[in-house]
Amino acid sequence: MTIDSSDTPSADMHAVITKMIRDMKIVGLFYVVAGALNCLSIIGAIIGVPYIFAGLRLRESASEYLGWLDHEEGALFRALAKQQQHFFIMMVMLVISLVFAVLMIALVFMLIAAGVLSEI
């Protein structure tokens, strides 16, 4: 498979992007549904709202890739920009999750050291 730098996708690239569009729409829908389910509780909304936005950006990116396959002007740039927004949101969520996990592990060790969780 060869990838050229022109604005017109080759047949191989067209097939790969078509599959990617389908996958992006499914994963984006999953993020939106999971975010909506998280939003059923107030605490869950803190996690759910970014997931909804990330899913919407991914679905919008898939639509722009479809426009690029139809030779729309600037569609590839918009697709990449939307995809970058999705990945940025997910990166922020990942960093927050890692920090929260480290804090929870530190809390458990402090409680064990204090004798509160001596049964563990």
BAMI-262410 format. One record per residue (C-alpha): x, y, z. Coordinates in steps of 0.5 Angstrom, whole numbers, plus 500, padded with zeros to 3 digits. Example, Ala and Ser with C-alpha at 12.3 -4.5 7.8 and 13.67 -1.06 7.14 Angstrom:
% BAMI-262410
x/y/z
525/491/516;
527/498/514;
END
This chain:
% BAMI-262410
x/y/z
500/500/500;
503/507/498;
501/513/501;
502/519/497;
501/527/499;
496/529/494;
489/531/496;
486/525/493;
486/518/497;
488/512/493;
484/506/493;
488/502/498;
487/509/503;
480/509/501;
478/502/503;
482/504/510;
479/510/511;
472/507/510;
473/502/515;
476/507/520;
470/512/519;
465/506/521;
469/504/527;
470/512/529;
462/512/529;
461/506/533;
466/508/538;
464/515/538;
457/513/539;
459/508/545;
463/514/548;
456/518/548;
452/513/551;
457/511/556;
457/519/558;
450/519/558;
449/513/563;
455/517/567;
451/523/567;
445/520/571;
448/521/577;
451/528/579;
458/525/581;
458/521/575;
457/527/570;
464/530/572;
466/524/568;
460/523/563;
460/530/560;
467/530/557;
466/523/555;
460/526/551;
464/531/548;
470/526/546;
465/522/543;
461/527/539;
468/530/536;
470/523/534;
463/522/530;
464/529/527;
471/527/525;
468/521/522;
464/525/518;
469/530/516;
473/524/513;
467/522/509;
467/529/506;
474/528/504;
473/522/501;
468/526/497;
473/531/495;
470/537/500;
475/542/500;
478/543/507;
475/536/510;
481/533/511;
484/539/516;
477/539/519;
477/531/520;
484/532/523;
482/538/528;
476/534/531;
480/528/532;
485/532/535;
480/535/540;
478/528/541;
485/525/543;
486/531/547;
480/530/552;
481/523/553;
488/525/555;
486/530/560;
481/524/562;
487/519/563;
492/524/567;
486/526/571;
485/518/572;
492/517/574;
493/522/579;
486/520/582;
489/513/582;
495/515/585;
492/519/591;
487/513/592;
493/508/593;
497/513/597;
490/514/602;
490/506/603;
497/506/605;
496/512/610;
490/508/613;
494/502/613;
500/506/616;
495/509/621;
492/502/623;
485/504/621;
486/498/616;
490/493/620;
485/487/618;
488/488/611;
END
